[in-house]
Amino acid sequence: MSPDNTSPALSPKRVSIALGERSYDIVIGSALLDQPSSWTGLPDAADALIVTNTTVGPLYASRLAARLDAHHRRVLQVELPDGEAHKDWQHLNRIFDRLLEAGCDRKTVLYALGGGVVGDMTGFAAACYMRGVPFVQVPTTLLAQVDSSVGGKTAINHPAGKNMVGAFHQPARVICDLDLLDTLPPREVSAGLAEVIKYGPIADPTFLGWIEAHIDALRAGDKPALAHAVQRSCEIKAWVVGQDEREGGLRAILNFGHTFGHAIEAGLGYGAWLHGEAVGCGMVLAADLSARLGMVDAGLVGRLARLVEHAGLPIRAPRMPPERWLQLMRVDKKAEGGEIRFVLIDGLGRAAVRAAPDALVREVIATHSAAA
């Protein structure tokens, strides 16, 4: 897979998403929030709306607004509660309320300043407001920088399933300022590492080995290590999204670990586990299912479990009745005709979307459940 896996310097790097007229750049580096060049060349509009949350807003919103003042006549702001539990219709409407009460027009640019929840909700609001306005992703978590801010998938949750109501809507730019990760709690760093780790088994064995060698540096917030992890993750995602923007086939491989993970989130209640924690555990279960189907050697399951645990993530699934697991996974967007379809490892560095017998899935859940 190209481009080559090389370590970047801390100077800004650009990864391009090639989607014709919807193409855009991901900018990765330090001190990007305060650099005027980060914000030049974006859609021209009189109004801008910064969407953030109660944790991130007090830290960074005023700095972003100061930069945007040079590009927009008005820079408005709406602050949402923090957390996955608030990724719903009620709080999405707060974005629309702010836009409408301010009389914002169809050229208004939305800026998503926050993690994956803020990014998903802002993108969905931008897709819907006046049938589509531009937006810019300014991800402040590692998980958002390496995954959710890239690729244009936007959504809110439904009590019956995660991200079940949404739209594809590509951002105009993604600004990954590594300095914004300095205020990230260790638990959030670990959650982000789950989405970094997933790229190795499905696309790049060399990157998987690099992550294993640098996992302590990544957890400690080492900037060169983070820069490489973010850049390589974005390169792989850009390569996939450029070929399958709307998840008609190849892009589904980016959901490795997510079928089990989404079931954990929905089953426990959104916010009980962080998304990355659920995905980390889900990857271990998906790897085991791959091995039981004869797609990979059983040794890879242990290798991946050790890395996930070393990243500070759970490798034991929560206790839920097996039928509840199956019920939740049948709501997964990859399911077809009620048949659950999993992203599995088809030899290290390759992935495939496959169905599996319910009995085998139950065995995997029983093996890795907290009660085991």
N, C-alpha and C positions, 0 to 999 in steps of 0.2 A: 504494500500500500504506500502511496506517496502522499505528502512530501516525506523526506527522510526524517528519521528520528534523531534530531540534533539538539544539543542544549542551547537555549537562547541566552543572550545577555539581558540585563535589566532594562536596557533602552527599549522604547515602545516597539512592539511587534504587531503586525497586522495579519490576520487570517481572513481570507475572503470566502464568503458564501456565494457561489455562482448560481444565480437563479434568474438570469436574464434581467428584465427591468426591475425585478425585486431583489437584485443582488445588494449586498452590503458588507461592511467590514466589521470584524471584531478587533478591537484595539486592546492590547495587553501590555501593561507596564506599571511603573510607579508614578505617583504624583499626577495622575491623569485628570483627576477631578478639577485641579486648579490650572491646568494648561489650556489657554484659549484655543489651541489647535484641536483639542478634543471635540470642540463644539462647532467648529466651522464646517460649512458645506452641508449642514442639515436642512431639512425642509423649512422654507421661509414662512413665518406666521406671526401675526400680531400677538397671539396669546399662547402661553404654555401653561401646563398643569403638571406640577410635581406630585406624584402619588407615592406616599411613603407610609411608614408605620410608626407607632409610638416609641419603638426602640431606636430605629435608625434616624428618624426625623430630627430629634434634638442633636444628633451627632454631626449630620452631614447636609441637611436640607438647606441651611442658610448659605453654605459654601457653594452648593450647586446653583442656588438662586442667584447668587452674586455673579456667577459666570454667565448665566442665561440672560441676565439683564441686558447684556450687550447685543442680544439677538432677538429679543421679544419685547413688545411694548408692555405687556403685563405678564408677570410670573406668579401664578396662583399655586395653591398647595392644598392637598387634602391628606389627612393623617388617619390611617386605619388602625384598628387594634392589631397587635402582633400575634401571629400564630395560625396554624392550619385550620383550627376550629372556626376561624372567621372567613374562610374562603368560600363564601356563599352569596346567594342572591341579595340578601339584606345589605351586606357590606359593599357588594358591587354597585348597588344603587346609590351609595354615598358618593361614588365617583361621578355617576350621571347627574346627581343632584347638584354637585359643585359646578360641573360644566354648564348646566342649564341655568342655574341661578346667576351665573356670571355672564350669560349670553355668549358663550364660546361658539365660534363658527366651525365649519367643516375643515378648515385649515389648521385648527389648533393642534399643537404637538403635545403629546403626553410623555412624561419622563418617569419611568419606573425606577425608583430609588429604594432598593430593598432586596430581599431574598426571593426565593422562588414563588412564594405566595403573592407578594406584591407584583412581581413580574408577570405572572399568569393572569392576575386580575386586571392589571393595567392593560396588558395586551388584548384581553377579551373586551374590555371597555372600549379600547381604540378600534377594535374590529366592528363594534356595534354602533358607536356614537355617530349619528348622521350617516350610517352605513359605511363608516370607515374613515378614520383619521390616522395620521402617522404617529408612531411612538418610538422612543429610544430606551434601550435597556441600560441601566446603571446598576449592575448586580453587586450586592454588598456581602454575599456569602460565597464560600468556595463552591458549594453545590450549584448555586445559580450561575457562577462564572464558567463552570465546566460543562453545564448541561442545560438547565431550564431556560436560561436567557437566550439560548442559541436555537434557531430552527423554526420559530414562529408558531409553536404549539401553545395555545392559550386556553384557559378553562377555569371553571369553578367546580367545587365538589357537590355531589348529591348524597344524601344519607345512604343511598343504596350503592354508591360506588364513587371512587375518586376520579376527578377530571372528566366526568361524564357529560358535562354541558360546556361546550367551548367552540372554538373556531381556529383555523389556520390564519395567522396574520403576522407577516414578517416585520421585524423592527427596521428602522432606518439605519441604526448603528447599535453596536454593543460596546460599552466602555468598561473594560475589566481593570479597574484600578486596584492593584495588589495591596496598596496601603489601607484600603477600606477593610481588609481582612484583619488588621491589627487589633480591632476591638471585638473580634469574633470569639465567643466562649469556646473552650476546648471541645465541648460536646458538639457544637456546630461544625467545627473543623473536622472532627471525625465523621460526621454525617456527610460532609462534602466529599471526603475521601472515598466513600462508597461509590459515588458516581465517577470518580477518577479510576478506581480499581476496575470497574466494569469494562472499560475500553480494552484492557489487556486480553482477557480471555476471548472476547468476541472479535478482536481486530488486530492486535499487535502484541505478540508474545515478548518481543524485546522491551516494550514499554512495561509489561507486567514485571519483568525482571528488574527494570529500573525502579519501579515503585517499591518492590521488596527491599531493594538496597537503600532506598531513601525514605522509607516510611517514618523513621524517627525525625528526620529533618523536616518532613512535611507536617507532622504533628506539632513540631516546635515553631512553625511559622517561618522557616528559612526562606528568604525571598527568592534566591536563585532556583531553589527546588520548586517552590510554588509557581514561579514563572514558567518553568519547563512543563510542570504538570498541567497548568491551565492551557498553555499553548498546544501541547500535544493532544490533549483531550478535545480542544476546539478544532484542531486539524482533522482528527478522525470524524468528529461529528459533522464538520463541513463537507467532508468527502462523501459521507452517507446522505446527508440532506440534499446535496447537489444532485444526487442521482434519484432521490425519492422524496420529494418535498412533503407529500401528503400521506406518507406511510402506506403506500399501496403494496409494498413488498419489503425491500431491503431495510428501510428505516425501522421496521419493527424490531430488528436485532438490538437497537438501543434500549429496549425494554428488558434486557437481561436482568433477572431477579425481581422484576416489577410485578409479575402476576402474583407471586407469593407475597411480595411486599405490600401491594395495594390491599390484599386481603387482610394483612395484619393491621394496616391503618384503619380500614373500614370496620373491621371486627372489634378492635379495641376502642374505637372512637378517635376521630382525627385529633392529633396533637399528643396522644398518649406516648407514642413513639415518634421521633422525627422521621421524615421521609427517608433520609439516608440510612437511618438505623434499620428501618423496615427493608430497604433495598439490600443492605449489606447481608442481613440474615436471609433474605430471599435468594441472593446469589448462591449461598451455600446450599440451600435446598434445591435450586435449579441445577447446580453442578452435580449433586447427588443423583437427581433424576436423570441427568445426561448419562452418568456412569451406569445406572441400572438399565438404561436402554442400550448400553454397549457403544455409546458415541465417544466416550473418553475413558482413559484409564482412571481407576479409582484413586490413584495417587494424586490426581489433580484436585479432587474434592478436599483432601487434607491440606494440600498446599494453599488452596484458596481460603479455607476456613482459618488457617493460621494467619494469613495476611489480614483477613477481615477482623479477626480478634486483635491482632497487633495494631490495627488502625483505631482501636477503641470502640468497636462495634459489637453488638450482640450476635452470637452465632446459634443461640438456642431460640426456637420459635415460641411464642406465647401459647398458653393452653387454650385451645378452642376445640369444640367437637369437630371431628373430621367432616361431617356433613355441612357444618357452618363454613369451613374452609372452601369446600367445593361449591357451595351456594354463592359465596362472594366471588370466587374466581370465574364463575360462569357469567358474571356481569362484566368481566374484563373486556376491553374493546377489541382484543384479538380473538375472542370467542366467536365461533361461527356455528349457528344452528344449535346453540346450547352446549357445544363441544368446547372444552377448555383447550386452549393452545398456548404452549409455553415457548419462550425463547431459551434454547438449549445450546450447549457447546458441542459443536460437531467437529471435534479435533481442535486442539489449542490454536486460537487465532481465527477461528471460524464459528459462525453461529447459524442456527436454523430454527424456524418456527415449526413446532411439531405438536401433535396431540399425544396424550399418554393415557394408558388405562387408569381408571379411577382407583383401582386396587393398588396400583404401583404408587400413585400419588399419596394415598393414605399411608403406605409404608414409609415414604420419605418424611411425611409430617410426623408420624409416630417416632421415627428414629431421632428427629431433631427437635422435638418438642421439649419444653422446659421440664415436663414431668418425666422425661426419659432418663 
